């Protein structure tokens, strides 16, 4: 239950690992979409991760179903989570994984703007806001080469708009967690709310949309689905919600700007996309921006 005012080495290592996995997630979702429709894919990964989380909690002796007054907030974050990923997965049909990851990571701005209304001590100063803007500007500039023309088709704007909507929903989810009793609930329970509720909501949406996944999947698709459900949705999200409970949300959100860079690197390595000088500029801008956000305003120690 202890909260820390600054990020320590444990938090930094977990954050970088999560960001790398989230960057790869967009590529995995795009690969699996050739055989598994978007809403079905999102529903399956939530359902599988929910079962794994339940087993994990049972093994660790963590009480997930005790009454603690978090029910309404839990359902709310579950619905937000479901709609967020519905936007992202449907949007990937119209835009590239690289563009999607950029728009989704507008979420830190939503958190930075909303957190002062929840925790005044997490208000960002001018220097910290400048660092956040610098980091995101570097990432956005790295992708600007494809902004001038819709490389993925005339409906690319639909995918881009859904990416922005997903970012707003992700930011709102983080704010709801911090503003309600979920802030003092064990992270496993917070995550279970999101996974269980989203599995039901996304499954219902998949049925309403008339999605029909293939019965026989290739090993590549199975691997992409397993990566999303086990590594990303179960393990990395559990780590993220633990971080949200113990560290300042605005500083955590600044680090998530690394994810678009990891996503672009994944595209270069796995999808043979070109490595441009803009990527190098983005990496430098993100590192400098994160340093400014986390060091500006840090209290000085005597001696």
C-alpha positions in Angstrom: 0.0 0.0 0.0 3.0 2.3 0.2 3.1 5.1 -2.3 6.4 6.6 -3.5 6.9 10.2 -4.8 9.6 9.3 -7.3 10.3 6.4 -9.7 13.0 4.0 -8.4 15.0 1.4 -10.3 12.3 -1.2 -10.0 9.7 1.1 -11.5 12.0 2.1 -14.4 12.8 -1.5 -15.3 9.2 -2.6 -15.2 8.1 0.5 -17.2 10.7 -0.1 -20.0 9.8 -3.8 -20.1 6.0 -3.0 -20.4 6.7 -0.4 -23.1 8.6 -2.9 -25.2 5.8 -5.4 -24.9 3.1 -2.9 -25.7 5.1 -1.8 -28.8 5.2 -5.4 -30.0 1.5 -5.8 -29.2 0.4 -3.7 -32.2 2.4 -5.9 -34.6 1.0 -9.1 -33.0 -2.6 -7.8 -33.3 -2.0 -6.9 -36.9 -0.6 -10.4 -37.7 -3.4 -12.3 -36.0 -6.1 -10.1 -37.7 -5.6 -12.0 -40.9 -7.4 -15.0 -39.4 -9.1 -13.7 -36.2 -11.5 -10.7 -36.6 -10.8 -7.7 -34.4 -13.5 -7.8 -31.7 -13.2 -11.6 -31.4 -9.5 -11.3 -31.0 -9.8 -8.6 -28.3 -12.5 -10.7 -26.5 -10.5 -13.9 -26.5 -7.3 -12.3 -25.2 -9.3 -10.7 -22.3 -11.0 -14.0 -21.5 -7.8 -16.0 -21.5 -6.0 -13.4 -19.4 -8.9 -13.2 -16.9 -8.6 -17.0 -16.4 -4.8 -16.8 -15.9 -5.3 -14.0 -13.5 -7.9 -15.9 -11.5 -5.5 -18.9 -11.3 -2.6 -16.6 -10.3 -4.6 -15.0 -7.5 -5.8 -18.4 -6.2 -2.2 -19.6 -6.1 -1.1 -16.5 -4.2 -4.0 -16.6 -1.9 -5.3 -13.1 -3.1 -8.9 -12.4 -2.3 -10.6 -11.2 -5.5 -14.3 -11.4 -4.6 -14.4 -9.8 -1.2 -16.8 -6.8 -0.9 -14.8 -3.6 -0.7 -17.1 -1.0 -2.3 -15.2 -1.1 -5.6 -17.9 -2.8 -7.7 -19.3 0.2 -9.6 -15.9 1.6 -10.3 -14.7 -1.8 -11.4 -17.6 -2.2 -13.9 -16.9 1.3 -15.2 -13.2 0.7 -15.9 -14.1 -2.7 -17.4 -16.4 -1.0 -19.9 -13.9 1.8 -20.6 -11.2 -0.9 -21.2 -13.5 -2.8 -23.6 -14.4 0.2 -25.7 -10.8 1.3 -25.8 -9.7 -2.0 -27.3 -12.7 -2.2 -29.6 -11.5 1.2 -31.0 -7.9 0.0 -31.3 -8.6 -3.4 -32.9 -11.3 -2.2 -35.3 -9.1 0.8 -36.1 -6.2 -1.5 -37.1 -8.3 -2.6 -40.1 -8.1 0.9 -41.5 -4.6 2.2 -40.5 -1.2 0.8 -39.9 0.1 -0.5 -36.6 2.7 2.2 -36.5 0.2 5.0 -36.9 -2.2 3.4 -34.3 0.5 3.2 -31.7 1.3 6.9 -32.0 -2.3 8.0 -31.6 -3.0 5.6 -28.7 -0.1 7.2 -26.8 -1.8 10.5 -26.6 -3.1 9.0 -23.4 -0.4 10.5 -21.2 -1.7 14.0 -22.0 -5.2 13.0 -20.8 -3.7 11.7 -17.6 -1.5 14.8 -17.1 -4.5 17.1 -17.6 -6.8 15.2 -15.4 -4.6 14.2 -12.4 -4.4 17.7 -10.8 -8.2 17.4 -10.2 -7.6 14.1 -8.3 -4.2 14.6 -6.6 -2.9 18.2 -6.4 0.6 17.1 -5.5 0.8 15.5 -9.0 0.5 18.8 -10.8 3.2 19.2 -13.5 5.3 22.3 -13.6 6.1 24.2 -16.8 9.4 22.4 -17.2 7.8 19.0 -16.8 5.0 19.9 -19.3 7.7 21.0 -21.7 9.5 17.7 -21.3 6.2 15.7 -22.0 5.6 17.8 -25.1 9.2 17.3 -26.3 9.0 13.6 -25.9 5.7 13.2 -27.8 6.8 15.7 -30.4 9.9 13.6 -31.2 7.8 10.5 -31.5 5.2 12.2 -33.7 7.9 13.7 -36.0 9.3 10.2 -36.5 6.0 9.2 -38.0 5.4 12.4 -39.9 6.7 11.0 -43.2 3.4 9.1 -43.7 1.1 11.8 -42.5 0.9 13.7 -45.7 -0.8 10.9 -47.7 -3.1 8.0 -46.6 -0.7 5.1 -47.3 -3.2 2.5 -46.0 -6.2 3.7 -48.1 -8.9 6.4 -48.1 -10.4 5.2 -44.8 -7.2 5.7 -42.9 -8.7 8.6 -41.1 -11.2 6.2 -39.5 -8.4 4.2 -38.0 -6.6 7.3 -36.9 -9.7 8.7 -35.2 -10.4 5.4 -33.4 -6.8 5.5 -32.2 -7.3 8.9 -30.7 -10.6 7.7 -29.1 -8.7 4.7 -27.6 -6.1 7.1 -26.1 -8.8 9.2 -24.4 -10.4 6.0 -23.0 -7.1 4.7 -21.7 -6.4 8.0 -20.0 -9.9 8.1 -18.5 -9.4 4.5 -17.2 -6.2 5.5 -15.4 -7.9 8.5 -13.8 -10.9 6.5 -12.7 -8.6 4.0 -11.0 -6.8 6.7 -9.1 -10.0 8.6 -8.2 -12.1 5.7 -6.8 -11.7 2.9 -4.3 -9.8 1.0 -7.0 -6.8 3.0 -5.9 -6.7 1.0 -2.7 -7.7 -2.3 -4.2 -5.2 -5.0 -4.9 -4.0 -4.6 -8.5 -5.1 -8.2 -9.4 -8.7 -7.3 -8.6 -8.5 -4.0 -10.6 -7.2 -5.9 -13.6 -9.7 -8.7 -13.2 -12.5 -6.1 -13.4 -11.2 -4.9 -16.7 -10.5 -8.3 -18.2 -13.7 -10.0 -17.1 -16.0 -7.1 -18.0 -14.3 -6.5 -21.3 -14.4 -10.1 -22.3 -18.2 -10.1 -21.9 -18.7 -6.7 -23.6 -16.3 -7.4 -26.5 -17.7 -10.9 -27.0 -21.2 -9.4 -27.3 -20.0 -6.8 -29.7 -18.3 -9.5 -31.8 -21.6 -11.4 -32.0 -23.5 -8.3 -32.9 -21.0 -7.5 -35.6 -21.4 -11.0 -37.1 -17.7 -11.8 -36.8 -16.8 -15.4 -37.8 -13.2 -16.4 -36.9 -11.5 -19.3 -38.7 -11.7 -22.7 -36.9 -8.1 -23.7 -37.9 -5.4 -21.2 -37.2 -1.8 -21.1 -38.3 1.0 -21.5 -35.7 1.9 -17.8 -36.3 -1.6 -16.7 -35.4 -1.6 -18.9 -32.3 1.7 -17.4 -31.3 0.4 -13.9 -31.8 -2.7 -14.6 -29.8 -0.8 -16.3 -27.0 1.6 -13.4 -26.8 -1.2 -10.9 -26.5 -3.2 -12.8 -23.9 -0.4 -14.2 -21.7 2.5 -11.8 -21.9 0.8 -8.5 -22.7 -2.7 -8.6 -21.3 -2.0 -10.7 -18.2 1.6 -10.1 -17.1 2.4 -6.6 -18.3 -1.0 -5.2 -17.4 -0.7 -6.7 -13.9 2.7 -5.0 -13.6 1.2 -1.7 -14.9 -1.6 -1.5 -12.3 0.8 -2.3 -9.5 2.9 0.6 -10.7 -0.2 2.9 -10.9 -1.0 2.1 -7.2 2.5 2.8 -6.0 3.9 5.6 -8.1 2.8 9.0 -9.5 0.6 8.4 -12.5 1.9 11.5 -14.4 5.5 10.3 -14.2 4.5 6.7 -15.2 2.5 8.1 -18.2 5.6 10.0 -19.4 7.5 6.8 -19.7 4.8 5.2 -21.9 5.9 7.5 -24.6 8.7 5.0 -25.2 6.1 2.6 -26.5 5.7 4.2 -30.0 9.4 4.0 -30.4 9.5 0.3 -29.5 6.6 -0.2 -31.9 8.5 1.4 -34.7 11.6 -0.7 -33.9 9.4 -3.8 -34.0 8.2 -2.7 -37.4 11.7 -2.3 -38.6 12.9 -5.7 -37.3 9.8 -7.8 -37.8 8.1 -6.1 -40.8 11.2 -4.9 -42.6 10.2 -1.2 -42.4 13.0 1.3 -43.1 15.1 2.7 -40.3 15.1 6.5 -40.9 17.1 9.3 -39.2 13.7 10.4 -37.7 13.7 7.3 -35.5 17.1 8.3 -34.0 15.8 11.9 -33.3 12.7 10.4 -31.7 14.8 8.2 -29.4 16.8 11.2 -28.2 13.7 13.4 -27.8 12.0 10.7 -25.7 15.0 10.2 -23.5 15.4 13.9 -22.9 11.7 14.5 -22.3 11.4 11.7 -19.8 14.4 12.9 -17.9 12.9 16.4 -17.7 9.5 15.1 -16.5 11.1 13.0 -13.8 13.9 15.3 -12.6 12.3 18.7 -12.8 10.9 19.7 -9.5 12.4 16.8 -7.6 13.2 17.9 -4.1 16.9 18.4 -3.4 18.5 16.5 -0.5 20.9 18.1 1.9 24.6 17.5 1.4 
